[in-house]
Amino acid sequence: MSRPAKQMLLIVGLLSAVLAMGTVGYHVVEDWNWFDSFYMALTSLTTVGYKEVHPLTQTGRVFTSFLLLVGVTVVFASIGIMGDLVIQLELGNHFGRRRTLRMLDNISNHYIVCGAGRVGRGVIAELKQSGAEVVLVDNSPDRAAWAEALGIPTVIADASADQTLLQAGINNALGLVAAIGYAAENVYVTLSARVLNPQLCIDARASNDQAEEKLRRAGASSVFTPYTFIGHRLAQALLRPHVLSFLDVTSAFRGSSDLEIDIEQIRASEKTFCAGKTIEESGLRQKFGVILLAIMRAGGAMEFNPSGTSPIEPGNVLIAMGERSMLKRMEEEVEE
C-alpha cells in the first residue's frame, strides 16, 4: 500500500475512533439512545457549537471536556497530515515532471509510442522486452500513470501537436507508433511526425481499410489493422497450427514457449569483420549458431535464403534467427 493511502486510512481511523468513543461514552455516562449519543459526539468533535441534546450531568460535562480536548487534537492532527499529503503529492508531481524533462533532453535512438491503450501498452511491453528506449505520449494522465509507474518517460499532451512530438525527441527518434484509438488522430500524428522527421519509421494503427489508405498517404511506413490481424491468426490457427506455434516462438507471443529463440535484423557496418566476405567466408552461421533467413540489399532488394557464396556488403541488413543471447553477440560484433 502506498504512503498516501496509509495516511488517508490513518486520518479516517483516528476520526472514526474518536467518534465511536464519544458515542459509546454518552450512551454509558448519560444513558442516552444511540442516535442522540452519536449526534452529541459528532457536534462535539466538529466544534459547531450547537446546544446539548439533553441536559448534561456533572459526569457528562467532564466526559465532554475530555472528548473536546481529544477531538480537537485529532482534528488538527488530521488537518496537518492532510496538508503534508497534499504537499508531498504536489512536490512529487513537480519533481517528477522535471525528472521526465531531463530524461527527454538526453534521450536519443528511442521509439515514441502515441497512445496508452491496449495496443499501445502491448507495443511498449514488446519494445521494453527488447531493451529499447521508449517515450509514451498520451493526453490522459490516468492512462499515462501506467507508464510513469514503470519509469517510462511520458509526455502528457496532444500527440498530434508539433510541440509535443518535439518534446518527445522526435528529431532523435528511431521510430514512432501511432496507436491511438481514433483513426483521425493517428492520421494527424502520422502527418505531423512525417513533416518533422522525414526519415522516421512510422507504424500506425488503422481501424478500417479507408483509414489505412489515409495513413499511408499521410506518410506511415507500415499500417496495421488489429481486426484483420486477429482474423488472420485465427484462420492460421485452424489451418496451420504447428506453423503458427513455431512463429509464436519468434514473435511477441513468446510466453507460449520456453525456447529462447528470436529473429533479429542486423546491419553490417563498414568496419565489421564480415564486410566484403561471403557468408561462408564470414563463418557467421558457425560462430553464432544462427540461421540467415535473408539479406536486405542496397535499394531495398531482398535476397531470401542466401547461399554460402552470397556476399555481405557494408550497409546490408542481415535477417537472422537464433538464440537471443547469440543474436545479441552477433549484433555487437557485426554492427560495431
C-alpha positions in Angstrom: 0.0 0.0 0.0 1.3 3.5 -0.9 2.2 6.0 1.7 -0.6 8.5 0.7 -3.2 5.6 1.1 -1.8 4.8 4.5 -2.1 8.4 5.6 -5.7 8.6 4.4 -6.5 5.4 6.3 -4.8 6.9 9.4 -7.0 10.0 9.2 -10.2 8.1 8.8 -9.2 5.7 11.6 -8.5 8.5 14.1 -11.7 10.4 13.4 -13.8 7.2 13.5 -12.2 6.1 16.8 -12.9 9.4 18.5 -16.4 9.5 17.2 -17.0 5.9 18.3 -15.5 6.7 21.7 -17.8 9.7 22.1 -20.9 7.8 21.1 -20.3 4.9 23.5 -19.3 7.4 26.3 -22.6 9.4 26.1 -24.6 6.2 25.9 -22.9 4.8 29.0 -22.5 8.0 31.1 -25.7 9.8 30.2 -27.8 6.7 29.3 -28.9 8.3 26.0 -30.1 6.4 23.0 -27.5 5.6 20.3 -28.6 8.2 17.9 -28.6 11.1 20.4 -25.2 9.9 21.7 -23.8 9.8 18.1 -25.2 13.3 17.3 -23.7 14.8 20.5 -20.4 13.2 19.8 -20.4 14.5 16.2 -21.3 18.1 17.3 -18.6 18.0 19.9 -16.0 16.6 17.5 -16.7 19.2 14.8 -17.0 22.1 17.4 -20.0 23.6 15.7 -21.4 24.9 18.9 -24.9 23.5 19.0 -26.6 23.1 22.4 -26.7 19.8 24.2 -29.3 17.3 23.1 -30.2 16.7 26.7 -29.0 18.5 29.9 -25.6 17.1 31.0 -24.8 15.8 34.4 -21.6 16.7 36.1 -20.0 13.4 34.9 -21.3 14.2 31.4 -19.6 17.6 31.4 -16.3 16.0 32.5 -16.6 13.5 29.7 -17.5 16.2 27.2 -14.5 18.3 28.3 -12.2 15.2 27.7 -13.9 14.5 24.4 -13.4 18.1 23.2 -9.7 18.0 24.1 -9.1 14.7 22.3 -11.4 15.6 19.4 -9.8 19.0 18.7 -6.3 17.4 18.9 -7.3 14.7 16.4 -8.9 17.1 14.0 -5.9 19.4 14.0 -3.6 16.4 13.6 -5.7 15.2 10.7 -5.5 18.6 9.0 -1.8 18.5 9.4 -1.5 15.1 7.9 -3.8 16.1 5.1 -1.7 19.2 4.4 1.5 17.2 4.4 -0.1 14.7 2.0 -1.1 17.4 -0.4 2.4 19.0 -0.3 4.0 15.6 -0.9 1.8 14.9 -3.9 2.4 18.4 -5.4 6.1 18.2 -4.9 6.2 14.7 -6.2 4.4 15.7 -9.4 6.6 18.8 -9.8 9.9 16.9 -9.4 8.6 14.0 -11.4 7.8 16.3 -14.3 11.3 17.9 -14.0 12.9 14.5 -13.9 11.0 13.5 -17.0 12.0 16.6 -18.9 15.7 15.9 -18.0 15.3 12.4 -19.3 13.7 13.6 -22.6 16.5 16.2 -23.1 19.2 13.4 -23.1 17.3 10.7 -24.9 18.1 9.5 -28.4 17.7 6.4 -30.6 14.4 5.8 -29.0 10.9 4.9 -30.0 7.8 7.1 -29.5 4.5 5.4 -28.8 1.4 7.6 -29.1 -1.5 6.2 -27.2 -1.5 4.2 -23.9 -4.5 1.9 -24.8 -4.3 -1.8 -25.0 -2.4 -1.7 -28.3 0.0 1.0 -27.2 0.7 -0.9 -23.9 1.4 -4.1 -25.9 3.9 -2.2 -28.1 5.6 -0.7 -25.1 5.9 -4.1 -23.4 7.5 -5.6 -26.5 9.9 -2.7 -27.0 11.0 -2.8 -23.4 11.5 -6.6 -23.5 13.8 -6.0 -26.5 15.8 -3.4 -24.5 14.7 -0.4 -26.5 14.2 3.1 -25.1 10.6 4.2 -25.2 8.8 7.5 -24.8 5.0 7.5 -24.3 2.7 10.3 -25.5 -0.9 10.4 -24.3 -3.3 13.2 -23.3 -4.8 11.3 -20.4 -3.0 11.4 -17.0 -4.8 8.3 -15.9 -3.6 6.2 -18.8 -0.1 7.7 -18.6 0.2 6.8 -14.9 0.7 3.2 -16.0 3.9 4.1 -17.9 5.1 6.5 -15.3 4.9 3.8 -12.6 7.3 1.7 -14.8 9.7 4.6 -15.1 9.0 5.2 -18.8 9.4 8.9 -19.8 5.9 10.2 -20.6 4.6 13.3 -22.2 1.0 14.1 -21.2 -0.2 16.2 -24.1 -1.9 16.1 -27.6 0.2 13.7 -29.7 -0.8 15.5 -32.9 0.8 18.8 -31.9 4.3 19.5 -33.3 5.5 20.9 -29.9 4.5 17.6 -28.2 6.4 15.5 -30.7 9.4 17.7 -30.4 9.3 17.4 -26.7 9.3 13.7 -27.1 12.5 13.9 -29.1 11.2 13.1 -32.5 14.3 14.5 -34.2 16.5 11.9 -32.4 14.0 9.0 -32.5 14.3 5.8 -34.5 10.6 5.2 -34.9 7.1 6.2 -33.9 4.0 4.2 -33.4 0.6 5.8 -33.8 -1.6 3.6 -31.6 -4.4 6.0 -30.6 -7.9 4.5 -30.6 -9.3 7.0 -33.1 -8.1 6.8 -36.7 -8.4 10.5 -37.4 -5.9 11.3 -34.6 -3.5 8.7 -35.9 -3.6 10.4 -39.3 -2.8 13.8 -37.7 0.0 12.2 -35.7 1.5 10.5 -38.7 1.3 13.6 -40.8 3.0 15.8 -38.1 5.7 13.2 -37.4 6.5 12.8 -41.1 6.9 16.6 -41.6 9.1 16.9 -38.5 11.3 13.9 -39.3 11.1 12.7 -43.0 13.4 9.8 -42.4 11.5 8.4 -39.4 10.0 4.9 -39.5 6.3 5.3 -38.6 3.9 2.5 -37.9 0.3 3.2 -37.4 -2.9 1.5 -36.3 -5.9 1.6 -38.6 -9.5 0.8 -37.7 -10.6 0.1 -41.3 -9.5 0.0 -44.9 -10.3 3.6 -45.5 -8.2 4.7 -42.6 -5.4 2.5 -43.8 -5.2 4.3 -47.1 -5.3 7.7 -45.5 -2.5 6.8 -43.1 -0.3 5.6 -46.0 -1.0 9.0 -47.7 0.0 10.8 -44.5 3.4 9.1 -44.5 3.0 5.9 -42.5 5.8 3.3 -43.3 3.5 0.5 -42.2 -0.2 0.3 -41.3 -1.8 -2.5 -39.2 -5.4 -3.3 -38.7 -6.0 -5.1 -35.4 -9.2 -6.9 -36.6 -7.6 -8.1 -39.8 -4.6 -9.4 -37.9 -6.7 -11.2 -35.4 -8.8 -12.8 -38.2 -5.6 -13.9 -40.0 -4.2 -15.5 -36.8 -7.5 -17.3 -36.1 -7.6 -18.7 -39.6 -3.9 -19.8 -39.4 -4.5 -21.5 -36.0 -7.1 -23.7 -37.7 -5.2 -24.3 -41.0 -1.6 -24.4 -39.8 -1.5 -24.8 -36.0 2.1 -26.1 -35.9 3.5 -23.4 -38.2 1.7 -20.7 -36.1 3.1 -22.2 -32.9 6.6 -22.0 -34.3 6.1 -18.4 -35.5 4.9 -17.5 -32.0 8.2 -18.6 -30.5 10.0 -15.9 -32.6 7.4 -13.2 -32.1 5.7 -11.1 -29.5 3.8 -14.3 -28.3 6.9 -15.6 -26.5 5.1 -16.7 -23.4 3.8 -19.8 -25.4 7.3 -21.5 -25.3 10.3 -21.9 -23.1 12.6 -21.6 -26.2 14.9 -18.5 -26.2 14.6 -18.0 -30.0 14.2 -14.7 -31.8 14.5 -13.2 -35.2 16.7 -10.1 -35.5 17.8 -7.7 -38.2 21.5 -6.7 -38.1 23.1 -4.0 -40.3 26.6 -4.8 -41.4 28.9 -1.8 -40.8 31.9 -0.8 -42.9 34.4 -1.9 -40.1 32.8 -5.2 -39.4 34.9 -8.4 -39.9 32.5 -9.9 -42.4 32.2 -6.9 -44.7 33.2 -7.8 -48.3 33.2 -11.5 -47.5 30.8 -14.2 -48.5 28.5 -15.8 -45.9 30.7 -19.0 -45.9 33.9 -16.9 -45.5 32.5 -14.9 -42.7 31.6 -18.0 -40.7 28.5 -16.3 -39.2 26.4 -19.4 -39.1 29.1 -21.5 -37.3 30.3 -18.8 -35.0 26.9 -17.7 -33.7 24.8 -20.7 -34.5 22.2 -18.7 -36.4 20.1 -19.2 -39.5 20.4 -16.5 -42.1 16.9 -16.1 -43.5 17.5 -13.2 -45.8 19.8 -10.3 -46.8 18.3 -6.8 -47.5 20.5 -5.3 -50.2 21.0 -1.6 -51.0 17.9 -0.2 -52.7 15.5 -2.5 -50.8 16.1 -5.7 -52.8 15.8 -8.8 -50.5 17.7 -12.0 -51.1 15.8 -14.8 -49.4 17.7 -17.9 -48.1 21.1 -16.7 -49.3 23.7 -19.3 -50.2 27.2 -19.6 -48.8 28.6 -17.7 -51.8 26.3 -14.6 -51.2 28.5 -11.6 -50.4 28.0 -9.4 -47.4 28.4 -5.7 -48.2 28.6 -2.8 -45.8 25.1 -1.4 -45.2 23.4 -4.8 -46.0 20.8 -5.9 -43.4 21.1 -9.5 -42.3 17.9 -11.1 -41.1 18.9 -14.0 -38.8 17.1 -16.4 -36.4 18.8 -18.0 -33.4 19.1 -17.8 -29.6 18.7 -14.3 -28.3 22.0 -14.3 -26.5 23.9 -15.3 -29.6 21.9 -12.8 -31.7 22.9 -10.1 -29.2 26.6 -11.1 -29.6 26.3 -11.1 -33.4 24.7 -7.7 -33.3 27.5 -6.2 -31.2 30.2 -7.7 -33.5 28.6 -7.1 -36.9 27.4 -3.6 -36.2 30.5 -2.3 -34.4 
